[in-house]
């Protein structure tokens, strides 16, 4: 039986759940990224680092709600925080100011020196949307620039060229990534090549009077690092040209370092978008940065709508999301917890690379902090390419074939991350979960070796 045939055989209840869901849910999923062929697993419960599907199979979870659950599922700290909300505040949403908002802002400011003021949102998408609106208002310029392969949520201005491309020394093509996307947004978005500062700088200088905001994921998809010199030069050029530099740290915030990718690189943006970990497992987003830029959203600025950046939301800064997030961050800061998380990730990566090499199918683990992905390099890269091109490797037929098979084998042996997706680690990934992962990886590589 092939890997996919075994998947059909072992997960009949998930298949039935998905087929039933299609009758009343488009594609059977509540979000396009939640789907993968031939159908997604359906899960019944979770605890710590583990998931249980509707067929009764258990998995070590490396998806972790796309990285949001840095303490794992149902951590006592988060459960206690939710109870504390009811005992302290008596409500899940005030809809008006209350003191916890200030406490959380001060915590964020203490970890991100670039952040002076903060506005909360309910998702990372809303955070990037607000940040771009603020940046464009501040510069009064009509264009934004983003990078090919970088995803900033599903709103119009950034739903352009979100699929990665191999840099060929020319500017990337502009591509609308959805039906219903007005031509205006494609025309008003410049697309830059990641890690290629020569072309970036040329485009930025050519359009310096038009581009108001440059937005990027400091690590593409959360795990492909920017080069240090690229980040520093981008900061210098955008500052020189009067452009707002926006770091989308929804994936990397608190995961690369507690102070995000900007702490790792030592480069401070003008604006930062946060999400995921910030909510401790509950919906959240935040825009932080230069107080003069954030001040444009102040209702005290003007009584004339067109002179104020509009931002609102009933559940912005709600007590459950903020207290769960605050207690999560505090716990990460305690007693070497965060350092332990990074050490667990580093050890796991080394062991996975060692196991794969022992079977003659070496993988590279690519990432920083508590996020990484598995990439099968080309034969040339296996023997030591000077500069390993992650995007080129991931687009190769060899990687797509081997990684696709590996992901279904890992699921068969009890390890889950959405096929081809990055791996996120939590503090719940204890010795038992890690050993189960290594055993499953050993079995998977052994089986994979027999198919190639």
C-alpha positions, 0 to 999 in steps of 0.5 A, a space after each residue: 500500500 502507498 502512504 496515501 492508501 494507508 491514510 485512506 485505510 486508517 482514517 475512515 472517520 476523518 474522511 466521513 467527517 470531511 465528506 459530511 462537512 462539504 455538504 454545509 461548509 465550502 470545501 469542508 474546512 473553515 479556512 483554505 489553509 486548513 485543507 490538504 489532499 486527499 482530505 484533512 484529519 478531523 480531531 476529537 481532543 487535545 492535551 499538552 503536546 498530543 492530539 487525538 483524531 476521530 478514528 482514535 489515533 494519537 499524534 504528537 502535534 507540531 502544528 500547534 494551531 499554526 504556532 499559536 500554542 507555545 505552551 501546548 494544549 490546555 496548559 494549566 497556566 492558561 486554564 487558570 488565566 481563564 478562571 481568573 478572568 471570571 473571578 477578577 473581571 466577571 465578564 469576557 468583554 467590557 467593550 470599554 477601557 479597563 486596566 489589563 490593557 495597560 498591563 499588557 501594553 507595558 509587557 509588550 513594550 518591555 520586550 520590543 524596544 521599537 514599540 512605544 504605543 499599541 493598539 489591539 486587534 482580534 487577529 494577525 490579519 487585522 493587525 497587518 491591515 491596521 499597520 498598513 493603513 497607519 503607514 500609508 496615512 503617515 507617509 501620504 503615499 499611494 503604494 506599498 511594497 511587499 515581498 514575494 512569498 510573504 503572507 500577511 493575512 487575507 486582506 486585499 492589499 497584501 493578497 498579492 504574490 504570496 507564493 515563493 519564487 526563486 530569485 533570478 535577478 529580476 523583479 518578481 511578477 505581481 500575481 493576484 492570489 484570489 478571485 474578487 481582488 480588484 486590480 487597484 490593489 495589484 497595481 498599488 502593490 510593488 513586489 520585492 525579492 526576499 534577501 536580494 537587496 540589490 533589486 529591492 533597493 533599485 525598486 525602492 529608489 525608483 518608486 521612492 515618492 510613491 511607496 509609503 510602507 514596506 512590509 515583510 516577514 523577517 523570516 519568510 513563512 516563519 522559518 526562512 531567515 533573512 540575511 543579517 546584512 539584508 535586514 540592516 540595509 533594508 532598515 537603512 534604505 527605508 529610513 533614508 527614503 522616508 518609508 515606514 518599515 513594518 515587521 509582520 511578526 505574527 509568526 515570529 513574535 515570541 517564537 524566534 526570541 521573546 522579543 521576536 525577530 527584531 531582537 534576533 537581528 537587532 533591527 528596529 522597524 517603525 511598526 510591528 504586527 503581532 498575533 498568535 502566541 500573544 493571545 495564549 491560544 485565544 484570538 488576538 492581534 496587535 499593532 505596536 510602534 512609533 507613537 507618532 504613527 500610532 497617534 494617527 488613530 487617536 479619536 482626539 486627533 480630529 473630529 473629521 473622519 478623513 483626518 483620522 485613521 479609523 480603527 475599532 473592534 468590539 473584542 479588541 483587547 478582551 480580557 480572556 485573550 489578554 490575560 491568557 497571553 500575559 500569563 503565557 508570556 510571564 511563564 515563558 520568562 520564568 526559570 529558564 522555561 524559554 531557554 529550555 524551549 529553544 534547547 529542546 528545539 535545537 536537540 530535536 533538529 540535530 537528531 532528525 538530521 542525524 536520523 535522516 543522514 543515516 538512511 542516506 536521505 539527509 534533510 536540512 532543518 531550516 529555522 530559528 528559535 522554536 520554529 523549523 521546517 524539513 527540507 530535502 536538498 538537491 544532490 548538489 546541496 547534499 554535498 555542500 552548496 556554498 549558499 543553500 537556497 531553501 526556496 529552490 530546494 522546496 520547489 524541486 520535484 525531489 523535495 515535493 516527492 520525498 516530503 509528501 511521502 514523509 509527512 504521510 508516514 509521520 502521520 501513520 506513526 503518530 506525528 502531525 503537522 499539516 503536510 509541507 508545513 513548518 514545525 512549531 515546538 511547545 513547552 509541552 513537548 516533553 521527553 516522552 513526546 520527543 522520543 515518540 517523535 524520534 521513533 516515528 521519524 526513524 520508522 518513517 525514514 526507513 519506510 521512505 528509503 524503500 520507496 526511492 
